[in-house]
Amino acid sequence: MNAAPMRVELLEPVMLPSPPAPTSLWSCAFAPASVGNVAVGFDLLGHSMAGIGDRAEVRRIDEPVVRIAAIRGCVAALPTDPRQNTAGVALLALRKALGLQHGFELVLHKGIALGSGMGGSAASCVAALVAANALLAQPLPREALYGFALDGEAIASGGRHGDNLGAMLLGGLVLATHDRLLRIPVPPSWHCAVVHPHAVLETRKARAALVGDYALADFVAQSGNLALVLAGCWNGDAALVREGLKDVLVEPRRAALIPNFARVKQAALDHGAMGASISGAGPSVFGWYETRAAAVAAADAMSTAFAETGLDSDRFVAAVDGPPASLVDGPAGAASA
């Protein structure tokens, strides 16, 4: 008896969905320091600077929480409750917005002193966000991290301002409004000298000094100065920047909070600065220069002026067109490609 012939059916190919991209369980990122305000762009303008910053190690965990496991470095006495920590709040906001089922565990390595005027609180939340973003199946564009960073920064300063955050996220000189980041081109030869005296000036205290009425003429003058600086940067015209890099609105109210500020600023100007003022909320002071050599000489003179009041200080010289936050290879903090 012959067996029945086998029946073969030709079926349409079935397209199975692609599996999600492999997700790492650990990531590390470095966020550089920054100069906030840049004299004429209060809460709007900032630039990053290489050489100093904060590092964040983030581990993906199954538990749907944000946990701060440790804070190390030059500042260790910070809240480990994520709801009271800039980096913790930023990660909480990221989880909530994306509806993530998993959580993050964070270790912070502080390289920027708090209350220094160099973006210490901003660097923590930017580094944490960049590291956590790398652990997502579909990482977000840098600009999409900005809102979460604003949430974190508000814990430290009491306001949602992005002058430091934008510079760290994109690198270089950045104009940061409430909902937009715009990178401003700057000649690569231009350098910044930043001198940080060994003193603490809390951002909230520095902002309290600004309470009060302002003359309309001062707002007009400051707007004109900001326009000159932006135009000068865009066109590589140092003369325009030199004309505009003068803070007539905020600096006069904060100068008294910084020991020997007038002498430090004058030392910066005497060495050919296009302009000099308070870095962020202070007490650090910065100057912009057309060459690195001029910035190095100015930093020495500015440090000497702080020493006249018995204050030691740290000196930093870096290109105005600084780097963005980046993923790093490991605990040593070497940047990855």
MARGUKOL-317526 format. One record per residue (C-alpha): residue number from 1; x, y, z. Coordinates in pm, whole numbers, plus 50000, padded with zeros to 5 digits. Layout:
// MARGUKOL-317526
+-----+-------+-------+-------+
! seq !    c1 !    c2 !    c3 !
+-----+-------+-------+-------+
! NUM !     X !     Y !     Z !
...
+-----+-------+-------+-------+
// end
This chain:
// MARGUKOL-317526
+-----+-------+-------+-------+
! seq !    c1 !    c2 !    c3 !
+-----+-------+-------+-------+
!   1 ! 50000 ! 50000 ! 50000 !
!   2 ! 50145 ! 50327 ! 49893 !
!   3 ! 50172 ! 50609 ! 50153 !
!   4 ! 49967 ! 50918 ! 50086 !
!   5 ! 50171 ! 51194 ! 49925 !
!   6 ! 50296 ! 51462 ! 50158 !
!   7 ! 50116 ! 51791 ! 50122 !
!   8 ! 50336 ! 52100 ! 50128 !
!   9 ! 50184 ! 52445 ! 50179 !
!  10 ! 50374 ! 52755 ! 50075 !
!  11 ! 50325 ! 53020 ! 50341 !
!  12 ! 50393 ! 53391 ! 50326 !
!  13 ! 50707 ! 53478 ! 50520 !
!  14 ! 50633 ! 53609 ! 50869 !
!  15 ! 50820 ! 53929 ! 50963 !
!  16 ! 50904 ! 53908 ! 51329 !
!  17 ! 50972 ! 54235 ! 51514 !
!  18 ! 51338 ! 54313 ! 51565 !
!  19 ! 51456 ! 54248 ! 51918 !
!  20 ! 51539 ! 54558 ! 52121 !
!  21 ! 51896 ! 54679 ! 52099 !
!  22 ! 52123 ! 54525 ! 52360 !
!  23 ! 52136 ! 54741 ! 52669 !
!  24 ! 52443 ! 54782 ! 52885 !
!  25 ! 52412 ! 54759 ! 53259 !
!  26 ! 52678 ! 55018 ! 53349 !
!  27 ! 52793 ! 55350 ! 53208 !
!  28 ! 53015 ! 55638 ! 53313 !
!  29 ! 53012 ! 56000 ! 53195 !
!  30 ! 53215 ! 56314 ! 53260 !
!  31 ! 53070 ! 56668 ! 53256 !
!  32 ! 53313 ! 56961 ! 53237 !
!  33 ! 53303 ! 57278 ! 53442 !
!  34 ! 53152 ! 57589 ! 53292 !
!  35 ! 53143 ! 57967 ! 53309 !
!  36 ! 52782 ! 58071 ! 53362 !
!  37 ! 52625 ! 58403 ! 53258 !
!  38 ! 52945 ! 58508 ! 53070 !
!  39 ! 52888 ! 58854 ! 53218 !
!  40 ! 52616 ! 58969 ! 52978 !
!  41 ! 52387 ! 58666 ! 52950 !
!  42 ! 52243 ! 58619 ! 53298 !
!  43 ! 52087 ! 58270 ! 53320 !
!  44 ! 52112 ! 58244 ! 52940 !
!  45 ! 52473 ! 58218 ! 52828 !
!  46 ! 52750 ! 57982 ! 52933 !
!  47 ! 53052 ! 57800 ! 52800 !
!  48 ! 53220 ! 57476 ! 52898 !
!  49 ! 53587 ! 57443 ! 52984 !
!  50 ! 53814 ! 57140 ! 52969 !
!  51 ! 54027 ! 57014 ! 53255 !
!  52 ! 53792 ! 56993 ! 53551 !
!  53 ! 53450 ! 56841 ! 53604 !
!  54 ! 53227 ! 56579 ! 53767 !
!  55 ! 53201 ! 56210 ! 53685 !
!  56 ! 52892 ! 55993 ! 53726 !
!  57 ! 52882 ! 55613 ! 53728 !
!  58 ! 52531 ! 55483 ! 53662 !
!  59 ! 52419 ! 55121 ! 53688 !
!  60 ! 52087 ! 54994 ! 53556 !
!  61 ! 51893 ! 54807 ! 53825 !
!  62 ! 51572 ! 54603 ! 53816 !
!  63 ! 51416 ! 54792 ! 54106 !
!  64 ! 51213 ! 55089 ! 53972 !
!  65 ! 51387 ! 55353 ! 54182 !
!  66 ! 51680 ! 55595 ! 54172 !
!  67 ! 51941 ! 55520 ! 54434 !
!  68 ! 52255 ! 55723 ! 54516 !
!  69 ! 52507 ! 55468 ! 54640 !
!  70 ! 52798 ! 55704 ! 54713 !
!  71 ! 52931 ! 56056 ! 54665 !
!  72 ! 53307 ! 56095 ! 54650 !
!  73 ! 53568 ! 56352 ! 54555 !
!  74 ! 53618 ! 56713 ! 54661 !
!  75 ! 53261 ! 56739 ! 54794 !
!  76 ! 53118 ! 56439 ! 54976 !
!  77 ! 52869 ! 56595 ! 55219 !
!  78 ! 52579 ! 56610 ! 54971 !
!  79 ! 52229 ! 56464 ! 55005 !
!  80 ! 52202 ! 56100 ! 54905 !
!  81 ! 51824 ! 56126 ! 54901 !
!  82 ! 51763 ! 56146 ! 54523 !
!  83 ! 51479 ! 56392 ! 54575 !
!  84 ! 51725 ! 56640 ! 54728 !
!  85 ! 52018 ! 56586 ! 54493 !
!  86 ! 52053 ! 56753 ! 54151 !
!  87 ! 52160 ! 56432 ! 53980 !
!  88 ! 51896 ! 56228 ! 54159 !
!  89 ! 51614 ! 56463 ! 54063 !
!  90 ! 51729 ! 56463 ! 53700 !
!  91 ! 51724 ! 56084 ! 53686 !
!  92 ! 51385 ! 56071 ! 53858 !
!  93 ! 51249 ! 56310 ! 53595 !
!  94 ! 51397 ! 56096 ! 53316 !
!  95 ! 51238 ! 55777 ! 53454 !
!  96 ! 50898 ! 55940 ! 53495 !
!  97 ! 50891 ! 56099 ! 53151 !
!  98 ! 50991 ! 55779 ! 52970 !
!  99 ! 50785 ! 55546 ! 53190 !
! 100 ! 51088 ! 55328 ! 53254 !
! 101 ! 51027 ! 55000 ! 53435 !
! 102 ! 51386 ! 54977 ! 53555 !
! 103 ! 51582 ! 55208 ! 53785 !
! 104 ! 51930 ! 55356 ! 53823 !
! 105 ! 52199 ! 55337 ! 54088 !
! 106 ! 52439 ! 55630 ! 54091 !
! 107 ! 52790 ! 55697 ! 54221 !
! 108 ! 52904 ! 56060 ! 54193 !
! 109 ! 53267 ! 56169 ! 54180 !
! 110 ! 53279 ! 56544 ! 54247 !
! 111 ! 53562 ! 56735 ! 54082 !
! 112 ! 53405 ! 57081 ! 54103 !
! 113 ! 53368 ! 57250 ! 54439 !
! 114 ! 53015 ! 57362 ! 54522 !
! 115 ! 52964 ! 57734 ! 54559 !
! 116 ! 53257 ! 57800 ! 54325 !
! 117 ! 53074 ! 57959 ! 54034 !
! 118 ! 53194 ! 57686 ! 53795 !
! 119 ! 52874 ! 57486 ! 53753 !
! 120 ! 52926 ! 57224 ! 54021 !
! 121 ! 52560 ! 57138 ! 54070 !
! 122 ! 52490 ! 57138 ! 53697 !
! 123 ! 52783 ! 56907 ! 53621 !
! 124 ! 52649 ! 56639 ! 53854 !
! 125 ! 52307 ! 56617 ! 53691 !
! 126 ! 52442 ! 56642 ! 53335 !
! 127 ! 52698 ! 56366 ! 53393 !
! 128 ! 52430 ! 56144 ! 53549 !
! 129 ! 52188 ! 56203 ! 53262 !
! 130 ! 52447 ! 56137 ! 52991 !
! 131 ! 52551 ! 55812 ! 53162 !
! 132 ! 52190 ! 55698 ! 53218 !
! 133 ! 52091 ! 55790 ! 52863 !
! 134 ! 52356 ! 55551 ! 52731 !
! 135 ! 52180 ! 55267 ! 52913 !
! 136 ! 51850 ! 55319 ! 52732 !
! 137 ! 51751 ! 55090 ! 52444 !
! 138 ! 51693 ! 55407 ! 52240 !
! 139 ! 51911 ! 55690 ! 52377 !
! 140 ! 51770 ! 56039 ! 52348 !
! 141 ! 51936 ! 56329 ! 52162 !
! 142 ! 52135 ! 56562 ! 52385 !
! 143 ! 51880 ! 56841 ! 52352 !
! 144 ! 51610 ! 56608 ! 52485 !
! 145 ! 51800 ! 56575 ! 52814 !
! 146 ! 51783 ! 56950 ! 52877 !
! 147 ! 51445 ! 56957 ! 53050 !
! 148 ! 51547 ! 56684 ! 53295 !
! 149 ! 51869 ! 56873 ! 53369 !
! 150 ! 51666 ! 57187 ! 53441 !
! 151 ! 51462 ! 56989 ! 53694 !
! 152 ! 51783 ! 56889 ! 53870 !
! 153 ! 51943 ! 57232 ! 53865 !
! 154 ! 51633 ! 57386 ! 54023 !
! 155 ! 51698 ! 57188 ! 54342 !
! 156 ! 52034 ! 57361 ! 54391 !
! 157 ! 51958 ! 57715 ! 54282 !
! 158 ! 51584 ! 57752 ! 54321 !
! 159 ! 51530 ! 57829 ! 53953 !
! 160 ! 51521 ! 57660 ! 53612 !
! 161 ! 51810 ! 57829 ! 53437 !
! 162 ! 52025 ! 57657 ! 53178 !
! 163 ! 52337 ! 57868 ! 53124 !
! 164 ! 52566 ! 57602 ! 53273 !
! 165 ! 52357 ! 57303 ! 53160 !
! 166 ! 52344 ! 57396 ! 52793 !
! 167 ! 52718 ! 57447 ! 52774 !
! 168 ! 52783 ! 57108 ! 52933 !
! 169 ! 52534 ! 56923 ! 52716 !
! 170 ! 52646 ! 57065 ! 52381 !
! 171 ! 52994 ! 57198 ! 52454 !
! 172 ! 53138 ! 57541 ! 52375 !
! 173 ! 52940 ! 57863 ! 52408 !
! 174 ! 52566 ! 57801 ! 52428 !
! 175 ! 52262 ! 58027 ! 52445 !
! 176 ! 52008 ! 57847 ! 52665 !
! 177 ! 51648 ! 57963 ! 52684 !
! 178 ! 51379 ! 57776 ! 52876 !
! 179 ! 51316 ! 57535 ! 52589 !
! 180 ! 51598 ! 57576 ! 52337 !
! 181 ! 51976 ! 57536 ! 52316 !
! 182 ! 52180 ! 57717 ! 52051 !
! 183 ! 52555 ! 57663 ! 52014 !
! 184 ! 52741 ! 57984 ! 51929 !
! 185 ! 53060 ! 57951 ! 51720 !
! 186 ! 53377 ! 58086 ! 51882 !
! 187 ! 53728 ! 58111 ! 51731 !
! 188 ! 53939 ! 57819 ! 51855 !
! 189 ! 54223 ! 58049 ! 51958 !
! 190 ! 54012 ! 58234 ! 52217 !
! 191 ! 54081 ! 58122 ! 52573 !
! 192 ! 53934 ! 58182 ! 52915 !
! 193 ! 54117 ! 58230 ! 53244 !
! 194 ! 53918 ! 58133 ! 53552 !
! 195 ! 54054 ! 58186 ! 53903 !
! 196 ! 53869 ! 58022 ! 54190 !
! 197 ! 53951 ! 58159 ! 54536 !
! 198 ! 53928 ! 57913 ! 54823 !
! 199 ! 53598 ! 58055 ! 54942 !
! 200 ! 53237 ! 57942 ! 54909 !
! 201 ! 52956 ! 58158 ! 54775 !
! 202 ! 52624 ! 57975 ! 54771 !
! 203 ! 52415 ! 58031 ! 54460 !
! 204 ! 52104 ! 58112 ! 54662 !
! 205 ! 52292 ! 58382 ! 54854 !
! 206 ! 52430 ! 58530 ! 54534 !
! 207 ! 52083 ! 58535 ! 54380 !
! 208 ! 51940 ! 58702 ! 54691 !
! 209 ! 52174 ! 58995 ! 54626 !
! 210 ! 51986 ! 59062 ! 54302 !
! 211 ! 51650 ! 59131 ! 54463 !
! 212 ! 51527 ! 59484 ! 54400 !
! 213 ! 51439 ! 59729 ! 54126 !
! 214 ! 51644 ! 59788 ! 53812 !
! 215 ! 51656 ! 60088 ! 53582 !
! 216 ! 51518 ! 60034 ! 53233 !
! 217 ! 51832 ! 60195 ! 53092 !
! 218 ! 52042 ! 59918 ! 53249 !
! 219 ! 51831 ! 59650 ! 53080 !
! 220 ! 51872 ! 59824 ! 52747 !
! 221 ! 52247 ! 59856 ! 52795 !
! 222 ! 52282 ! 59490 ! 52896 !
! 223 ! 52076 ! 59377 ! 52596 !
! 224 ! 52302 ! 59577 ! 52367 !
! 225 ! 52612 ! 59426 ! 52526 !
! 226 ! 52477 ! 59073 ! 52485 !
! 227 ! 52402 ! 59139 ! 52119 !
! 228 ! 52756 ! 59270 ! 52063 !
! 229 ! 52912 ! 58964 ! 52226 !
! 230 ! 52700 ! 58719 ! 52027 !
! 231 ! 52770 ! 58902 ! 51700 !
! 232 ! 53140 ! 58919 ! 51783 !
! 233 ! 53160 ! 58549 ! 51853 !
! 234 ! 52963 ! 58455 ! 51543 !
! 235 ! 53191 ! 58668 ! 51325 !
! 236 ! 53515 ! 58604 ! 51511 !
! 237 ! 53541 ! 58978 ! 51579 !
! 238 ! 53727 ! 59040 ! 51905 !
! 239 ! 53664 ! 59414 ! 51883 !
! 240 ! 53288 ! 59362 ! 51906 !
! 241 ! 53328 ! 59129 ! 52203 !
! 242 ! 53563 ! 59375 ! 52371 !
! 243 ! 53301 ! 59647 ! 52334 !
! 244 ! 53017 ! 59435 ! 52469 !
! 245 ! 53162 ! 59208 ! 52739 !
! 246 ! 53060 ! 59434 ! 53029 !
! 247 ! 52801 ! 59341 ! 53292 !
! 248 ! 52613 ! 59653 ! 53398 !
! 249 ! 52318 ! 59468 ! 53551 !
! 250 ! 52429 ! 59187 ! 53784 !
! 251 ! 52798 ! 59238 ! 53860 !
! 252 ! 52746 ! 59569 ! 54048 !
! 253 ! 52517 ! 59391 ! 54298 !
! 254 ! 52738 ! 59087 ! 54350 !
! 255 ! 53083 ! 59243 ! 54348 !
! 256 ! 53081 ! 59308 ! 54723 !
! 257 ! 53035 ! 58933 ! 54789 !
! 258 ! 53377 ! 58853 ! 54637 !
! 259 ! 53692 ! 58956 ! 54828 !
! 260 ! 53909 ! 59206 ! 54636 !
! 261 ! 53693 ! 59166 ! 54327 !
! 262 ! 53780 ! 59503 ! 54178 !
! 263 ! 54154 ! 59429 ! 54196 !
! 264 ! 54111 ! 59080 ! 54052 !
! 265 ! 53902 ! 59208 ! 53763 !
! 266 ! 54149 ! 59486 ! 53693 !
! 267 ! 54434 ! 59235 ! 53685 !
! 268 ! 54241 ! 59044 ! 53419 !
! 269 ! 54183 ! 59358 ! 53214 !
! 270 ! 54544 ! 59473 ! 53249 !
! 271 ! 54653 ! 59159 ! 53066 !
! 272 ! 54443 ! 59230 ! 52761 !
! 273 ! 54111 ! 59068 ! 52842 !
! 274 ! 53828 ! 59126 ! 52598 !
! 275 ! 53622 ! 59142 ! 52917 !
! 276 ! 53621 ! 59008 ! 53271 !
! 277 ! 53354 ! 58945 ! 53532 !
! 278 ! 53212 ! 58698 ! 53783 !
! 279 ! 53194 ! 58335 ! 53673 !
! 280 ! 52840 ! 58214 ! 53740 !
! 281 ! 52732 ! 58321 ! 54087 !
! 282 ! 53096 ! 58356 ! 54201 !
! 283 ! 53331 ! 58377 ! 54377 !
! 284 ! 53538 ! 58265 ! 54075 !
! 285 ! 53637 ! 58540 ! 53831 !
! 286 ! 53696 ! 58493 ! 53459 !
! 287 ! 53848 ! 58679 ! 53167 !
! 288 ! 53834 ! 58615 ! 52791 !
! 289 ! 54151 ! 58638 ! 52582 !
! 290 ! 54246 ! 58613 ! 52218 !
! 291 ! 54537 ! 58379 ! 52292 !
! 292 ! 54621 ! 58109 ! 52543 !
! 293 ! 54945 ! 58281 ! 52641 !
! 294 ! 54759 ! 58598 ! 52744 !
! 295 ! 54512 ! 58392 ! 52949 !
! 296 ! 54792 ! 58211 ! 53135 !
! 297 ! 54962 ! 58539 ! 53228 !
! 298 ! 54632 ! 58689 ! 53339 !
! 299 ! 54545 ! 58390 ! 53557 !
! 300 ! 54871 ! 58436 ! 53750 !
! 301 ! 54799 ! 58805 ! 53805 !
! 302 ! 54440 ! 58741 ! 53913 !
! 303 ! 54557 ! 58479 ! 54161 !
! 304 ! 54805 ! 58729 ! 54303 !
! 305 ! 54522 ! 58979 ! 54354 !
! 306 ! 54323 ! 58724 ! 54553 !
! 307 ! 54635 ! 58649 ! 54759 !
! 308 ! 54640 ! 59013 ! 54871 !
! 309 ! 54342 ! 58926 ! 55091 !
! 310 ! 54502 ! 58607 ! 55219 !
! 311 ! 54306 ! 58378 ! 54986 !
! 312 ! 54471 ! 58092 ! 54803 !
! 313 ! 54318 ! 58015 ! 54464 !
! 314 ! 54310 ! 57765 ! 54179 !
! 315 ! 54383 ! 57875 ! 53823 !
! 316 ! 54227 ! 57727 ! 53511 !
! 317 ! 54298 ! 57815 ! 53148 !
! 318 ! 54100 ! 57654 ! 52868 !
! 319 ! 53955 ! 57726 ! 52526 !
! 320 ! 53622 ! 57910 ! 52527 !
! 321 ! 53502 ! 57656 ! 52271 !
! 322 ! 53518 ! 57378 ! 52529 !
! 323 ! 53406 ! 57014 ! 52516 !
! 324 ! 53062 ! 56871 ! 52591 !
! 325 ! 52989 ! 56606 ! 52851 !
! 326 ! 53101 ! 56267 ! 52724 !
! 327 ! 53098 ! 55900 ! 52802 !
! 328 ! 53425 ! 55783 ! 52957 !
! 329 ! 53588 ! 55447 ! 52960 !
! 330 ! 53605 ! 55382 ! 53330 !
! 331 ! 53707 ! 55498 ! 53673 !
! 332 ! 54018 ! 55669 ! 53540 !
! 333 ! 53789 ! 55908 ! 53352 !
! 334 ! 53953 ! 55884 ! 53008 !
! 335 ! 53713 ! 55996 ! 52738 !
! 336 ! 53580 ! 55736 ! 52500 !
! 337 ! 53551 ! 55782 ! 52129 !
+-----+-------+-------+-------+
// end
